């Protein structure tokens, strides 16, 4: 399922909403999560999961194409951990 599928589904479930309003809702939701992650904040949605940022340390790697050694800088990566209730729903 992609973003446009989510927008269509929200519009179908809520017939009082226009699709453009559902689009705004989804955009606000994703922009809010993205902004919080940029600020290194943790987002917890009960019953769904936790979005967080982890720091990946700098390391030395190899280019698989030619075997050349490459220095990979330190970077932040998004991380998602599924909530307990979501695990239970998936593993019925």
PDB file with one MODEL, atoms N, CA, C and O in Angstrom:
MODEL        1
ATOM      1  N   UNK A   1       0.855  -1.169   0.000  1.00  0.00           N
ATOM      2  CA  UNK A   1       0.000   0.000   0.000  1.00  0.00           C
ATOM      3  C   UNK A   1       0.902   1.233   0.000  1.00  0.00           C
ATOM      4  O   UNK A   1       1.853   1.312   0.778  1.00  0.00           O
ATOM      5  N   UNK A   2       0.605   2.177  -0.861  1.00  0.00           N
ATOM      6  CA  UNK A   2       1.380   3.409  -0.894  1.00  0.00           C
ATOM      7  C   UNK A   2       0.526   4.588  -0.420  1.00  0.00           C
ATOM      8  O   UNK A   2      -0.630   4.420  -0.034  1.00  0.00           O
ATOM      9  N   UNK A   3       1.118   5.773  -0.458  1.00  0.00           N
ATOM     10  CA  UNK A   3       0.458   6.966   0.074  1.00  0.00           C
ATOM     11  C   UNK A   3      -0.880   7.245  -0.613  1.00  0.00           C
ATOM     12  O   UNK A   3      -1.858   7.571   0.060  1.00  0.00           O
ATOM     13  N   UNK A   4      -0.936   7.125  -1.924  1.00  0.00           N
ATOM     14  CA  UNK A   4      -2.191   7.411  -2.633  1.00  0.00           C
ATOM     15  C   UNK A   4      -3.265   6.374  -2.281  1.00  0.00           C
ATOM     16  O   UNK A   4      -4.449   6.709  -2.232  1.00  0.00           O
ATOM     17  N   UNK A   5      -2.864   5.117  -2.035  1.00  0.00           N
ATOM     18  CA  UNK A   5      -3.830   4.101  -1.601  1.00  0.00           C
ATOM     19  C   UNK A   5      -4.416   4.445  -0.231  1.00  0.00           C
ATOM     20  O   UNK A   5      -5.608   4.257   0.010  1.00  0.00           O
ATOM     21  N   UNK A   6      -3.556   4.953   0.666  1.00  0.00           N
ATOM     22  CA  UNK A   6      -4.027   5.358   2.000  1.00  0.00           C
ATOM     23  C   UNK A   6      -5.027   6.496   1.877  1.00  0.00           C
ATOM     24  O   UNK A   6      -6.054   6.493   2.555  1.00  0.00           O
ATOM     25  N   UNK A   7      -4.740   7.462   1.027  1.00  0.00           N
ATOM     26  CA  UNK A   7      -5.636   8.616   0.830  1.00  0.00           C
ATOM     27  C   UNK A   7      -6.992   8.150   0.300  1.00  0.00           C
ATOM     28  O   UNK A   7      -8.032   8.592   0.788  1.00  0.00           O
ATOM     29  N   UNK A   8      -6.986   7.273  -0.680  1.00  0.00           N
ATOM     30  CA  UNK A   8      -8.240   6.759  -1.247  1.00  0.00           C
ATOM     31  C   UNK A   8      -9.032   5.996  -0.194  1.00  0.00           C
ATOM     32  O   UNK A   8     -10.250   6.144  -0.097  1.00  0.00           O
ATOM     33  N   UNK A   9      -8.334   5.174   0.598  1.00  0.00           N
ATOM     34  CA  UNK A   9      -9.001   4.382   1.647  1.00  0.00           C
ATOM     35  C   UNK A   9      -9.648   5.295   2.691  1.00  0.00           C
ATOM     36  O   UNK A   9     -10.779   5.048   3.108  1.00  0.00           O
ATOM     37  N   UNK A  10      -8.945   6.342   3.115  1.00  0.00           N
ATOM     38  CA  UNK A  10      -9.505   7.283   4.095  1.00  0.00           C
ATOM     39  C   UNK A  10     -10.733   7.975   3.518  1.00  0.00           C
ATOM     40  O   UNK A  10     -11.736   8.145   4.211  1.00  0.00           O
ATOM     41  N   UNK A  11     -10.656   8.375   2.251  1.00  0.00           N
ATOM     42  CA  UNK A  11     -11.790   9.045   1.607  1.00  0.00           C
ATOM     43  C   UNK A  11     -12.995   8.113   1.480  1.00  0.00           C
ATOM     44  O   UNK A  11     -14.135   8.561   1.605  1.00  0.00           O
ATOM     45  N   UNK A  12     -12.757   6.817   1.232  1.00  0.00           N
ATOM     46  CA  UNK A  12     -13.861   5.854   1.121  1.00  0.00           C
ATOM     47  C   UNK A  12     -14.509   5.583   2.477  1.00  0.00           C
ATOM     48  O   UNK A  12     -15.732   5.489   2.576  1.00  0.00           O
ATOM     49  N   UNK A  13     -13.693   5.458   3.513  1.00  0.00           N
ATOM     50  CA  UNK A  13     -14.209   5.174   4.856  1.00  0.00           C
ATOM     51  C   UNK A  13     -14.992   6.368   5.408  1.00  0.00           C
ATOM     52  O   UNK A  13     -15.955   6.194   6.155  1.00  0.00           O
ATOM     53  N   UNK A  14     -14.578   7.569   5.037  1.00  0.00           N
ATOM     54  CA  UNK A  14     -15.216   8.803   5.507  1.00  0.00           C
ATOM     55  C   UNK A  14     -15.824   9.545   4.318  1.00  0.00           C
ATOM     56  O   UNK A  14     -15.185  10.437   3.759  1.00  0.00           O
ATOM     57  N   UNK A  15     -17.055   9.188   3.921  1.00  0.00           N
ATOM     58  CA  UNK A  15     -17.639   9.804   2.722  1.00  0.00           C
ATOM     59  C   UNK A  15     -17.864  11.317   2.848  1.00  0.00           C
ATOM     60  O   UNK A  15     -18.045  11.998   1.839  1.00  0.00           O
ATOM     61  N   UNK A  16     -17.854  11.845   4.071  1.00  0.00           N
ATOM     62  CA  UNK A  16     -18.024  13.294   4.247  1.00  0.00           C
ATOM     63  C   UNK A  16     -16.748  14.060   3.900  1.00  0.00           C
ATOM     64  O   UNK A  16     -16.775  15.285   3.777  1.00  0.00           O
ATOM     65  N   UNK A  17     -15.624  13.344   3.740  1.00  0.00           N
ATOM     66  CA  UNK A  17     -14.355  13.975   3.383  1.00  0.00           C
ATOM     67  C   UNK A  17     -14.134  13.901   1.874  1.00  0.00           C
ATOM     68  O   UNK A  17     -14.370  12.871   1.243  1.00  0.00           O
ATOM     69  N   UNK A  18     -13.680  15.003   1.322  1.00  0.00           N
ATOM     70  CA  UNK A  18     -13.240  14.983  -0.070  1.00  0.00           C
ATOM     71  C   UNK A  18     -11.856  14.354  -0.113  1.00  0.00           C
ATOM     72  O   UNK A  18     -11.143  14.323   0.890  1.00  0.00           O
ATOM     73  N   UNK A  19     -11.486  13.855  -1.282  1.00  0.00           N
ATOM     74  CA  UNK A  19     -10.177  13.223  -1.414  1.00  0.00           C
ATOM     75  C   UNK A  19      -9.059  14.230  -1.156  1.00  0.00           C
ATOM     76  O   UNK A  19      -8.023  13.860  -0.604  1.00  0.00           O
ATOM     77  N   UNK A  20      -9.243  15.488  -1.540  1.00  0.00           N
ATOM     78  CA  UNK A  20      -8.209  16.501  -1.297  1.00  0.00           C
ATOM     79  C   UNK A  20      -8.040  16.753   0.196  1.00  0.00           C
ATOM     80  O   UNK A  20      -6.934  17.056   0.644  1.00  0.00           O
ATOM     81  N   UNK A  21      -9.134  16.634   0.991  1.00  0.00           N
ATOM     82  CA  UNK A  21      -9.024  16.777   2.444  1.00  0.00           C
ATOM     83  C   UNK A  21      -8.289  15.590   3.052  1.00  0.00           C
ATOM     84  O   UNK A  21      -7.476  15.765   3.959  1.00  0.00           O
ATOM     85  N   UNK A  22      -8.567  14.393   2.566  1.00  0.00           N
ATOM     86  CA  UNK A  22      -7.856  13.197   3.029  1.00  0.00           C
ATOM     87  C   UNK A  22      -6.369  13.312   2.691  1.00  0.00           C
ATOM     88  O   UNK A  22      -5.515  12.889   3.470  1.00  0.00           O
ATOM     89  N   UNK A  23      -6.066  13.885   1.526  1.00  0.00           N
ATOM     90  CA  UNK A  23      -4.682  14.114   1.125  1.00  0.00           C
ATOM     91  C   UNK A  23      -3.982  15.046   2.112  1.00  0.00           C
ATOM     92  O   UNK A  23      -2.844  14.791   2.508  1.00  0.00           O
ATOM     93  N   UNK A  24      -4.658  16.122   2.509  1.00  0.00           N
ATOM     94  CA  UNK A  24      -4.080  17.060   3.479  1.00  0.00           C
ATOM     95  C   UNK A  24      -3.825  16.377   4.818  1.00  0.00           C
ATOM     96  O   UNK A  24      -2.790  16.603   5.446  1.00  0.00           O
ATOM     97  N   UNK A  25      -4.766  15.541   5.257  1.00  0.00           N
ATOM     98  CA  UNK A  25      -4.621  14.830   6.528  1.00  0.00           C
ATOM     99  C   UNK A  25      -3.399  13.925   6.499  1.00  0.00           C
ATOM    100  O   UNK A  25      -2.597  13.929   7.433  1.00  0.00           O
ATOM    101  N   UNK A  26      -3.257  13.152   5.437  1.00  0.00           N
ATOM    102  CA  UNK A  26      -2.127  12.229   5.317  1.00  0.00           C
ATOM    103  C   UNK A  26      -0.812  13.005   5.243  1.00  0.00           C
ATOM    104  O   UNK A  26       0.175  12.613   5.866  1.00  0.00           O
ATOM    105  N   UNK A  27      -0.796  14.104   4.483  1.00  0.00           N
ATOM    106  CA  UNK A  27       0.421  14.920   4.385  1.00  0.00           C
ATOM    107  C   UNK A  27       0.814  15.513   5.725  1.00  0.00           C
ATOM    108  O   UNK A  27       1.994  15.519   6.076  1.00  0.00           O
ATOM    109  N   UNK A  28      -0.157  16.013   6.480  1.00  0.00           N
ATOM    110  CA  UNK A  28       0.134  16.571   7.810  1.00  0.00           C
ATOM    111  C   UNK A  28       0.697  15.488   8.720  1.00  0.00           C
ATOM    112  O   UNK A  28       1.657  15.724   9.454  1.00  0.00           O
ATOM    113  N   UNK A  29       0.099  14.297   8.673  1.00  0.00           N
ATOM    114  CA  UNK A  29       0.564  13.180   9.504  1.00  0.00           C
ATOM    115  C   UNK A  29       2.021  12.840   9.193  1.00  0.00           C
ATOM    116  O   UNK A  29       2.850  12.773  10.101  1.00  0.00           O
ATOM    117  N   UNK A  30       2.336  12.627   7.912  1.00  0.00           N
ATOM    118  CA  UNK A  30       3.699  12.253   7.542  1.00  0.00           C
ATOM    119  C   UNK A  30       4.691  13.391   7.771  1.00  0.00           C
ATOM    120  O   UNK A  30       5.823  13.145   8.186  1.00  0.00           O
ATOM    121  N   UNK A  31       4.282  14.630   7.508  1.00  0.00           N
ATOM    122  CA  UNK A  31       5.172  15.766   7.738  1.00  0.00           C
ATOM    123  C   UNK A  31       5.471  15.944   9.223  1.00  0.00           C
ATOM    124  O   UNK A  31       6.588  16.305   9.594  1.00  0.00           O
ATOM    125  N   UNK A  32       4.481  15.694  10.070  1.00  0.00           N
ATOM    126  CA  UNK A  32       4.679  15.803  11.515  1.00  0.00           C
ATOM    127  C   UNK A  32       5.663  14.749  11.998  1.00  0.00           C
ATOM    128  O   UNK A  32       6.556  15.049  12.790  1.00  0.00           O
ATOM    129  N   UNK A  33       5.508  13.525  11.530  1.00  0.00           N
ATOM    130  CA  UNK A  33       6.441  12.458  11.903  1.00  0.00           C
ATOM    131  C   UNK A  33       7.841  12.778  11.384  1.00  0.00           C
ATOM    132  O   UNK A  33       8.819  12.624  12.115  1.00  0.00           O
ATOM    133  N   UNK A  34       7.948  13.216  10.141  1.00  0.00           N
ATOM    134  CA  UNK A  34       9.254  13.548   9.562  1.00  0.00           C
ATOM    135  C   UNK A  34       9.931  14.675  10.333  1.00  0.00           C
ATOM    136  O   UNK A  34      11.124  14.598  10.624  1.00  0.00           O
ATOM    137  N   UNK A  35       9.184  15.711  10.664  1.00  0.00           N
ATOM    138  CA  UNK A  35       9.751  16.847  11.404  1.00  0.00           C
ATOM    139  C   UNK A  35      10.251  16.421  12.776  1.00  0.00           C
ATOM    140  O   UNK A  35      11.311  16.862  13.220  1.00  0.00           O
ATOM    141  N   UNK A  36       9.491  15.566  13.445  1.00  0.00           N
ATOM    142  CA  UNK A  36       9.899  15.089  14.768  1.00  0.00           C
ATOM    143  C   UNK A  36      11.175  14.249  14.663  1.00  0.00           C
ATOM    144  O   UNK A  36      12.063  14.373  15.507  1.00  0.00           O
ATOM    145  N   UNK A  37      11.274  13.406  13.650  1.00  0.00           N
ATOM    146  CA  UNK A  37      12.479  12.592  13.475  1.00  0.00           C
ATOM    147  C   UNK A  37      13.692  13.455  13.163  1.00  0.00           C
ATOM    148  O   UNK A  37      14.797  13.156  13.615  1.00  0.00           O
ATOM    149  N   UNK A  38      13.498  14.518  12.397  1.00  0.00           N
ATOM    150  CA  UNK A  38      14.588  15.446  12.098  1.00  0.00           C
ATOM    151  C   UNK A  38      15.107  16.084  13.380  1.00  0.00           C
ATOM    152  O   UNK A  38      16.305  16.333  13.511  1.00  0.00           O
ATOM    153  N   UNK A  39      14.209  16.350  14.326  1.00  0.00           N
ATOM    154  CA  UNK A  39      14.590  16.920  15.620  1.00  0.00           C
ATOM    155  C   UNK A  39      15.048  15.837  16.612  1.00  0.00           C
ATOM    156  O   UNK A  39      15.214  16.122  17.798  1.00  0.00           O
ATOM    157  N   UNK A  40      15.251  14.615  16.142  1.00  0.00           N
ATOM    158  CA  UNK A  40      15.664  13.470  16.967  1.00  0.00           C
ATOM    159  C   UNK A  40      14.675  13.160  18.082  1.00  0.00           C
ATOM    160  O   UNK A  40      15.074  12.720  19.161  1.00  0.00           O
ATOM    161  N   UNK A  41      13.404  13.383  17.834  1.00  0.00           N
ATOM    162  CA  UNK A  41      12.366  13.057  18.802  1.00  0.00           C
ATOM    163  C   UNK A  41      11.828  11.661  18.522  1.00  0.00           C
ATOM    164  O   UNK A  41      11.859  11.186  17.387  1.00  0.00           O
ATOM    165  N   UNK A  42      11.342  11.020  19.557  1.00  0.00           N
ATOM    166  CA  UNK A  42      10.763   9.679  19.459  1.00  0.00           C
ATOM    167  C   UNK A  42       9.255   9.828  19.324  1.00  0.00           C
ATOM    168  O   UNK A  42       8.644  10.605  20.057  1.00  0.00           O
ATOM    169  N   UNK A  43       8.647   9.093  18.396  1.00  0.00           N
ATOM    170  CA  UNK A  43       7.200   9.126  18.186  1.00  0.00           C
ATOM    171  C   UNK A  43       6.639   7.771  18.571  1.00  0.00           C
ATOM    172  O   UNK A  43       7.068   6.741  18.052  1.00  0.00           O
ATOM    173  N   UNK A  44       5.676   7.777  19.485  1.00  0.00           N
ATOM    174  CA  UNK A  44       5.052   6.527  19.915  1.00  0.00           C
ATOM    175  C   UNK A  44       3.569   6.586  19.611  1.00  0.00           C
ATOM    176  O   UNK A  44       2.864   7.474  20.091  1.00  0.00           O
ATOM    177  N   UNK A  45       3.093   5.636  18.808  1.00  0.00           N
ATOM    178  CA  UNK A  45       1.672   5.518  18.502  1.00  0.00           C
ATOM    179  C   UNK A  45       1.209   4.227  19.159  1.00  0.00           C
ATOM    180  O   UNK A  45       1.521   3.132  18.691  1.00  0.00           O
ATOM    181  N   UNK A  46       0.464   4.367  20.244  1.00  0.00           N
ATOM    182  CA  UNK A  46       0.037   3.205  21.032  1.00  0.00           C
ATOM    183  C   UNK A  46      -0.702   2.199  20.166  1.00  0.00           C
ATOM    184  O   UNK A  46      -1.569   2.566  19.373  1.00  0.00           O
ATOM    185  N   UNK A  47      -0.354   0.941  20.322  1.00  0.00           N
ATOM    186  CA  UNK A  47      -0.997  -0.121  19.565  1.00  0.00           C
ATOM    187  C   UNK A  47      -0.455  -0.287  18.155  1.00  0.00           C
ATOM    188  O   UNK A  47      -0.856  -1.206  17.441  1.00  0.00           O
ATOM    189  N   UNK A  48       0.453   0.594  17.746  1.00  0.00           N
ATOM    190  CA  UNK A  48       1.028   0.509  16.396  1.00  0.00           C
ATOM    191  C   UNK A  48       2.531   0.315  16.461  1.00  0.00           C
ATOM    192  O   UNK A  48       3.046  -0.709  16.013  1.00  0.00           O
ATOM    193  N   UNK A  49       3.245   1.296  17.019  1.00  0.00           N
ATOM    194  CA  UNK A  49       4.689   1.158  17.111  1.00  0.00           C
ATOM    195  C   UNK A  49       5.382   2.455  17.453  1.00  0.00           C
ATOM    196  O   UNK A  49       4.749   3.467  17.753  1.00  0.00           O
ATOM    197  N   UNK A  50       6.707   2.399  17.399  1.00  0.00           N
ATOM    198  CA  UNK A  50       7.556   3.533  17.765  1.00  0.00           C
ATOM    199  C   UNK A  50       8.469   3.877  16.590  1.00  0.00           C
ATOM    200  O   UNK A  50       9.113   3.002  16.010  1.00  0.00           O
ATOM    201  N   UNK A  51       8.514   5.155  16.252  1.00  0.00           N
ATOM    202  CA  UNK A  51       9.460   5.670  15.269  1.00  0.00           C
ATOM    203  C   UNK A  51      10.564   6.371  16.049  1.00  0.00           C
ATOM    204  O   UNK A  51      10.287   7.161  16.952  1.00  0.00           O
ATOM    205  N   UNK A  52      11.798   6.086  15.706  1.00  0.00           N
ATOM    206  CA  UNK A  52      12.919   6.680  16.419  1.00  0.00           C
ATOM    207  C   UNK A  52      14.065   6.882  15.432  1.00  0.00           C
ATOM    208  O   UNK A  52      14.003   6.427  14.290  1.00  0.00           O
ATOM    209  N   UNK A  53      15.107   7.566  15.886  1.00  0.00           N
ATOM    210  CA  UNK A  53      16.296   7.792  15.065  1.00  0.00           C
ATOM    211  C   UNK A  53      17.469   7.126  15.771  1.00  0.00           C
ATOM    212  O   UNK A  53      17.679   7.326  16.968  1.00  0.00           O
ATOM    213  N   UNK A  54      18.234   6.333  15.023  1.00  0.00           N
ATOM    214  CA  UNK A  54      19.443   5.707  15.555  1.00  0.00           C
ATOM    215  C   UNK A  54      20.643   6.283  14.829  1.00  0.00           C
ATOM    216  O   UNK A  54      20.579   6.615  13.645  1.00  0.00           O
ATOM    217  N   UNK A  55      21.734   6.394  15.562  1.00  0.00           N
ATOM    218  CA  UNK A  55      22.964   6.901  14.962  1.00  0.00           C
ATOM    219  C   UNK A  55      23.801   5.719  14.510  1.00  0.00           C
ATOM    220  O   UNK A  55      24.095   4.821  15.300  1.00  0.00           O
ATOM    221  N   UNK A  56      24.182   5.717  13.249  1.00  0.00           N
ATOM    222  CA  UNK A  56      25.060   4.688  12.704  1.00  0.00           C
ATOM    223  C   UNK A  56      26.472   5.272  12.679  1.00  0.00           C
ATOM    224  O   UNK A  56      26.716   6.304  12.053  1.00  0.00           O
ATOM    225  N   UNK A  57      27.379   4.612  13.354  1.00  0.00           N
ATOM    226  CA  UNK A  57      28.753   5.103  13.468  1.00  0.00           C
ATOM    227  C   UNK A  57      29.473   5.081  12.117  1.00  0.00           C
ATOM    228  O   UNK A  57      29.096   4.346  11.204  1.00  0.00           O
ATOM    229  N   UNK A  58      30.512   5.903  12.016  1.00  0.00           N
ATOM    230  CA  UNK A  58      31.337   5.922  10.816  1.00  0.00           C
ATOM    231  C   UNK A  58      32.064   4.581  10.708  1.00  0.00           C
ATOM    232  O   UNK A  58      32.386   3.960  11.721  1.00  0.00           O
ATOM    233  N   UNK A  59      32.318   4.143   9.477  1.00  0.00           N
ATOM    234  CA  UNK A  59      32.962   2.846   9.292  1.00  0.00           C
ATOM    235  C   UNK A  59      33.708   2.815   7.961  1.00  0.00           C
ATOM    236  O   UNK A  59      33.552   3.694   7.112  1.00  0.00           O
ATOM    237  N   UNK A  60      34.505   1.799   7.813  1.00  0.00           N
ATOM    238  CA  UNK A  60      35.211   1.563   6.565  1.00  0.00           C
ATOM    239  C   UNK A  60      34.482   0.424   5.851  1.00  0.00           C
ATOM    240  O   UNK A  60      34.217  -0.618   6.450  1.00  0.00           O
ATOM    241  N   UNK A  61      34.160   0.622   4.573  1.00  0.00           N
ATOM    242  CA  UNK A  61      33.436  -0.389   3.799  1.00  0.00           C
ATOM    243  C   UNK A  61      34.158  -0.608   2.469  1.00  0.00           C
ATOM    244  O   UNK A  61      35.145   0.058   2.157  1.00  0.00           O
ATOM    245  N   UNK A  62      33.648  -1.542   1.712  1.00  0.00           N
ATOM    246  CA  UNK A  62      34.214  -1.815   0.390  1.00  0.00           C
ATOM    247  C   UNK A  62      33.158  -1.580  -0.683  1.00  0.00           C
ATOM    248  O   UNK A  62      31.985  -1.909  -0.506  1.00  0.00           O
ATOM    249  N   UNK A  63      33.592  -1.014  -1.782  1.00  0.00           N
ATOM    250  CA  UNK A  63      32.735  -0.855  -2.943  1.00  0.00           C
ATOM    251  C   UNK A  63      32.621  -2.239  -3.586  1.00  0.00           C
ATOM    252  O   UNK A  63      33.633  -2.794  -4.016  1.00  0.00           O
ATOM    253  N   UNK A  64      31.404  -2.814  -3.662  1.00  0.00           N
ATOM    254  CA  UNK A  64      31.278  -4.168  -4.190  1.00  0.00           C
ATOM    255  C   UNK A  64      31.623  -4.286  -5.678  1.00  0.00           C
ATOM    256  O   UNK A  64      31.925  -5.376  -6.165  1.00  0.00           O
ATOM    257  N   UNK A  65      31.577  -3.176  -6.386  1.00  0.00           N
ATOM    258  CA  UNK A  65      31.861  -3.203  -7.821  1.00  0.00           C
ATOM    259  C   UNK A  65      33.344  -3.429  -8.107  1.00  0.00           C
ATOM    260  O   UNK A  65      33.707  -4.235  -8.964  1.00  0.00           O
ATOM    261  N   UNK A  66      34.202  -2.700  -7.370  1.00  0.00           N
ATOM    262  CA  UNK A  66      35.632  -2.789  -7.677  1.00  0.00           C
ATOM    263  C   UNK A  66      36.500  -3.154  -6.465  1.00  0.00           C
ATOM    264  O   UNK A  66      37.719  -3.256  -6.600  1.00  0.00           O
ATOM    265  N   UNK A  67      35.896  -3.355  -5.278  1.00  0.00           N
ATOM    266  CA  UNK A  67      36.643  -3.754  -4.097  1.00  0.00           C
ATOM    267  C   UNK A  67      37.406  -2.631  -3.425  1.00  0.00           C
ATOM    268  O   UNK A  67      38.147  -2.874  -2.473  1.00  0.00           O
ATOM    269  N   UNK A  68      37.242  -1.408  -3.899  1.00  0.00           N
ATOM    270  CA  UNK A  68      37.938  -0.257  -3.340  1.00  0.00           C
ATOM    271  C   UNK A  68      37.433   0.044  -1.929  1.00  0.00           C
ATOM    272  O   UNK A  68      36.238  -0.070  -1.655  1.00  0.00           O
ATOM    273  N   UNK A  69      38.346   0.427  -1.037  1.00  0.00           N
ATOM    274  CA  UNK A  69      37.983   0.773   0.336  1.00  0.00           C
ATOM    275  C   UNK A  69      37.374   2.173   0.343  1.00  0.00           C
ATOM    276  O   UNK A  69      37.910   3.100  -0.264  1.00  0.00           O
ATOM    277  N   UNK A  70      36.237   2.312   1.047  1.00  0.00           N
ATOM    278  CA  UNK A  70      35.513   3.577   1.089  1.00  0.00           C
ATOM    279  C   UNK A  70      35.201   3.917   2.554  1.00  0.00           C
ATOM    280  O   UNK A  70      34.782   3.055   3.326  1.00  0.00           O
ATOM    281  N   UNK A  71      35.411   5.175   2.917  1.00  0.00           N
ATOM    282  CA  UNK A  71      35.060   5.635   4.266  1.00  0.00           C
ATOM    283  C   UNK A  71      33.600   6.077   4.248  1.00  0.00           C
ATOM    284  O   UNK A  71      33.226   6.973   3.491  1.00  0.00           O
ATOM    285  N   UNK A  72      32.779   5.443   5.084  1.00  0.00           N
ATOM    286  CA  UNK A  72      31.364   5.798   5.184  1.00  0.00           C
ATOM    287  C   UNK A  72      31.204   6.669   6.424  1.00  0.00           C
ATOM    288  O   UNK A  72      31.541   6.231   7.524  1.00  0.00           O
ATOM    289  N   UNK A  73      30.689   7.911   6.273  1.00  0.00           N
ATOM    290  CA  UNK A  73      30.576   8.798   7.425  1.00  0.00           C
ATOM    291  C   UNK A  73      29.456   8.384   8.385  1.00  0.00           C
ATOM    292  O   UNK A  73      28.579   7.593   8.037  1.00  0.00           O
ATOM    293  N   UNK A  74      29.505   8.930   9.581  1.00  0.00           N
ATOM    294  CA  UNK A  74      28.447   8.723  10.572  1.00  0.00           C
ATOM    295  C   UNK A  74      27.150   9.302  10.038  1.00  0.00           C
ATOM    296  O   UNK A  74      27.154  10.346   9.386  1.00  0.00           O
ATOM    297  N   UNK A  75      26.023   8.620  10.316  1.00  0.00           N
ATOM    298  CA  UNK A  75      24.738   9.140   9.852  1.00  0.00           C
ATOM    299  C   UNK A  75      23.611   8.674  10.749  1.00  0.00           C
ATOM    300  O   UNK A  75      23.738   7.689  11.477  1.00  0.00           O
ATOM    301  N   UNK A  76      22.507   9.399  10.683  1.00  0.00           N
ATOM    302  CA  UNK A  76      21.299   9.043  11.420  1.00  0.00           C
ATOM    303  C   UNK A  76      20.381   8.269  10.488  1.00  0.00           C
ATOM    304  O   UNK A  76      20.238   8.601   9.312  1.00  0.00           O
ATOM    305  N   UNK A  77      19.753   7.218  11.046  1.00  0.00           N
ATOM    306  CA  UNK A  77      18.827   6.425  10.247  1.00  0.00           C
ATOM    307  C   UNK A  77      17.500   6.304  10.988  1.00  0.00           C
ATOM    308  O   UNK A  77      17.483   6.193  12.214  1.00  0.00           O
ATOM    309  N   UNK A  78      16.381   6.323  10.250  1.00  0.00           N
ATOM    310  CA  UNK A  78      15.084   6.122  10.902  1.00  0.00           C
ATOM    311  C   UNK A  78      14.934   4.664  11.312  1.00  0.00           C
ATOM    312  O   UNK A  78      15.463   3.761  10.663  1.00  0.00           O
ATOM    313  N   UNK A  79      14.206   4.456  12.396  1.00  0.00           N
ATOM    314  CA  UNK A  79      14.037   3.121  12.952  1.00  0.00           C
ATOM    315  C   UNK A  79      12.587   2.971  13.393  1.00  0.00           C
ATOM    316  O   UNK A  79      12.014   3.886  13.984  1.00  0.00           O
ATOM    317  N   UNK A  80      11.991   1.808  13.102  1.00  0.00           N
ATOM    318  CA  UNK A  80      10.622   1.528  13.522  1.00  0.00           C
ATOM    319  C   UNK A  80      10.601   0.244  14.330  1.00  0.00           C
ATOM    320  O   UNK A  80      11.166  -0.770  13.919  1.00  0.00           O
ATOM    321  N   UNK A  81       9.949   0.294  15.476  1.00  0.00           N
ATOM    322  CA  UNK A  81       9.763  -0.910  16.280  1.00  0.00           C
ATOM    323  C   UNK A  81       8.268  -1.128  16.464  1.00  0.00           C
ATOM    324  O   UNK A  81       7.554  -0.251  16.949  1.00  0.00           O
ATOM    325  N   UNK A  82       7.816  -2.289  16.078  1.00  0.00           N
ATOM    326  CA  UNK A  82       6.398  -2.621  16.139  1.00  0.00           C
ATOM    327  C   UNK A  82       5.936  -2.728  17.593  1.00  0.00           C
ATOM    328  O   UNK A  82       6.658  -3.234  18.453  1.00  0.00           O
ATOM    329  N   UNK A  83       4.710  -2.240  17.852  1.00  0.00           N
ATOM    330  CA  UNK A  83       4.124  -2.340  19.175  1.00  0.00           C
ATOM    331  C   UNK A  83       3.599  -3.734  19.464  1.00  0.00           C
ATOM    332  O   UNK A  83       3.379  -4.533  18.554  1.00  0.00           O
ATOM    333  N   UNK A  84       3.401  -4.013  20.743  1.00  0.00           N
ATOM    334  CA  UNK A  84       2.953  -5.335  21.177  1.00  0.00           C
ATOM    335  C   UNK A  84       1.598  -5.705  20.574  1.00  0.00           C
ATOM    336  O   UNK A  84       1.416  -6.827  20.102  1.00  0.00           O
ATOM    337  N   UNK A  85       0.656  -4.775  20.588  1.00  0.00           N
ATOM    338  CA  UNK A  85      -0.676  -5.067  20.043  1.00  0.00           C
ATOM    339  C   UNK A  85      -0.628  -5.318  18.541  1.00  0.00           C
ATOM    340  O   UNK A  85      -1.371  -6.159  18.036  1.00  0.00           O
ATOM    341  N   UNK A  86       0.229  -4.609  17.822  1.00  0.00           N
ATOM    342  CA  UNK A  86       0.366  -4.831  16.384  1.00  0.00           C
ATOM    343  C   UNK A  86       0.948  -6.218  16.116  1.00  0.00           C
ATOM    344  O   UNK A  86       0.506  -6.907  15.196  1.00  0.00           O
ATOM    345  N   UNK A  87       1.933  -6.631  16.913  1.00  0.00           N
ATOM    346  CA  UNK A  87       2.497  -7.973  16.770  1.00  0.00           C
ATOM    347  C   UNK A  87       1.421  -9.030  16.980  1.00  0.00           C
ATOM    348  O   UNK A  87       1.351 -10.017  16.247  1.00  0.00           O
ATOM    349  N   UNK A  88       0.581  -8.810  17.990  1.00  0.00           N
ATOM    350  CA  UNK A  88      -0.487  -9.760  18.286  1.00  0.00           C
ATOM    351  C   UNK A  88      -1.484  -9.831  17.130  1.00  0.00           C
ATOM    352  O   UNK A  88      -1.948 -10.916  16.782  1.00  0.00           O
ATOM    353  N   UNK A  89      -1.822  -8.672  16.524  1.00  0.00           N
ATOM    354  CA  UNK A  89      -2.747  -8.657  15.394  1.00  0.00           C
ATOM    355  C   UNK A  89      -2.176  -9.385  14.189  1.00  0.00           C
ATOM    356  O   UNK A  89      -2.906 -10.074  13.476  1.00  0.00           O
ATOM    357  N   UNK A  90      -0.882  -9.238  13.958  1.00  0.00           N
ATOM    358  CA  UNK A  90      -0.253  -9.887  12.806  1.00  0.00           C
ATOM    359  C   UNK A  90      -0.060 -11.373  12.996  1.00  0.00           C
ATOM    360  O   UNK A  90      -0.041 -12.126  12.023  1.00  0.00           O
ATOM    361  N   UNK A  91       0.084 -11.805  14.233  1.00  0.00           N
ATOM    362  CA  UNK A  91       0.388 -13.210  14.516  1.00  0.00           C
ATOM    363  C   UNK A  91      -0.759 -13.940  15.195  1.00  0.00           C
ATOM    364  O   UNK A  91      -0.533 -14.717  16.123  1.00  0.00           O
ATOM    365  N   UNK A  92      -1.984 -13.704  14.748  1.00  0.00           N
ATOM    366  CA  UNK A  92      -3.151 -14.397  15.325  1.00  0.00           C
ATOM    367  C   UNK A  92      -3.136 -15.841  14.978  1.00  0.00           C
ATOM    368  O   UNK A  92      -4.036 -16.581  15.375  1.00  0.00           O
TER     369      UNK A  92
ENDMDL
END
